[in-house]
Amino acid sequence: MKLIETRWLTVNIITAFLLFIIVLFIVGWFMVYGFKNHYYISLDELPLTLLITIIFAISLSAIQNKKAKTKENKSLS
Protein backbone atom coordinates (compact mmCIF):
# COMPACT_ATOMS: atom_id res chain seq x y z
CA MET A 1 0.00 0.00 0.00
CA LYS A 2 2.80 2.44 0.76
CA LEU A 3 4.15 2.22 -2.80
CA ILE A 4 0.75 3.07 -4.28
CA GLU A 5 0.25 6.02 -1.92
CA THR A 6 3.73 7.33 -2.67
CA ARG A 7 3.19 6.96 -6.39
CA TRP A 8 -0.06 8.94 -6.31
CA LEU A 9 1.52 11.60 -4.11
CA THR A 10 4.34 11.87 -6.65
CA VAL A 11 1.85 12.19 -9.50
CA ASN A 12 -0.02 14.90 -7.58
CA ILE A 13 3.17 16.81 -6.90
CA ILE A 14 4.24 16.57 -10.54
CA THR A 15 0.79 17.70 -11.70
CA ALA A 16 0.82 20.64 -9.29
CA PHE A 17 4.33 21.59 -10.42
CA LEU A 18 3.36 21.47 -14.11
CA LEU A 19 0.23 23.54 -13.50
CA PHE A 20 2.32 26.02 -11.53
CA ILE A 21 4.83 26.34 -14.38
CA ILE A 22 2.10 26.65 -17.03
CA VAL A 23 0.20 29.33 -15.11
CA LEU A 24 3.41 31.26 -14.43
CA PHE A 25 4.29 31.07 -18.13
CA ILE A 26 0.86 32.41 -19.09
CA VAL A 27 1.05 35.18 -16.48
CA GLY A 28 4.54 36.08 -17.68
CA TRP A 29 3.31 36.24 -21.25
CA PHE A 30 0.44 38.54 -20.22
CA MET A 31 2.89 40.75 -18.32
CA VAL A 32 5.13 41.11 -21.37
CA TYR A 33 2.08 41.77 -23.54
CA GLY A 34 0.90 44.36 -21.03
CA PHE A 35 4.28 46.10 -20.92
CA LYS A 36 4.27 46.17 -24.70
CA ASN A 37 0.91 47.97 -24.62
CA HIS A 38 2.10 50.36 -21.86
CA TYR A 39 0.21 48.67 -19.01
CA TYR A 40 2.51 48.39 -16.02
CA ILE A 41 1.62 45.74 -13.46
CA SER A 42 1.98 46.44 -9.76
CA LEU A 43 4.41 44.29 -7.81
CA ASP A 44 1.56 43.43 -5.40
CA GLU A 45 -0.13 41.48 -8.19
CA LEU A 46 2.75 39.03 -8.58
CA PRO A 47 2.43 37.41 -5.11
CA LEU A 48 -1.34 37.28 -5.65
CA THR A 49 -0.78 35.35 -8.87
CA LEU A 50 1.48 32.90 -7.05
CA LEU A 51 -1.09 32.49 -4.27
CA ILE A 52 -3.91 31.79 -6.75
CA THR A 53 -1.73 29.25 -8.55
CA ILE A 54 -0.84 27.46 -5.32
CA ILE A 55 -4.48 27.36 -4.14
CA PHE A 56 -5.59 25.97 -7.51
CA ALA A 57 -2.92 23.27 -7.47
CA ILE A 58 -3.67 22.24 -3.89
CA SER A 59 -7.42 22.08 -4.52
CA LEU A 60 -6.90 19.99 -7.65
CA SER A 61 -4.69 17.63 -5.67
CA ALA A 62 -7.27 17.39 -2.87
CA ILE A 63 -10.03 16.54 -5.37
CA GLN A 64 -7.89 13.81 -6.90
CA ASN A 65 -7.09 12.39 -3.46
CA LYS A 66 -10.76 12.40 -2.47
CA LYS A 67 -11.70 10.52 -5.67
CA ALA A 68 -8.94 7.97 -5.06
CA LYS A 69 -10.07 7.39 -1.45
CA THR A 70 -13.70 7.02 -2.54
CA LYS A 71 -12.71 4.49 -5.17
CA GLU A 72 -10.57 2.61 -2.62
CA ASN A 73 -13.43 2.54 -0.08
CA LYS A 74 -15.85 1.18 -2.70
CA SER A 75 -13.42 -1.59 -3.62
CA LEU A 76 -13.01 -2.58 0.05
CA SER A 77 -16.78 -2.80 0.61
Steps between C-alpha positions, in 0.01 A plus 500: 500500500780744576635478144160585352450795736848631425446463128175698508658766720782527246251532215313771692819691568607476136155613384503794741851595387403488131187707561709748697751532215227531235310768692821693568588481130157634404519777761849590380377516143213730603745721690724536195195566283382759751838674511499507122164680508619739776311331785730472799411235756536570870743285695215414741331305221788255461468338847123487446556307178726255682243459778218430252718246320589321823136490618389361163767230504425397858125484437552291187721264698242476780224415250714227347580358844133501599406312180776245561387442861137463391599247237714312755214493754258364238743223408541401867123478556 
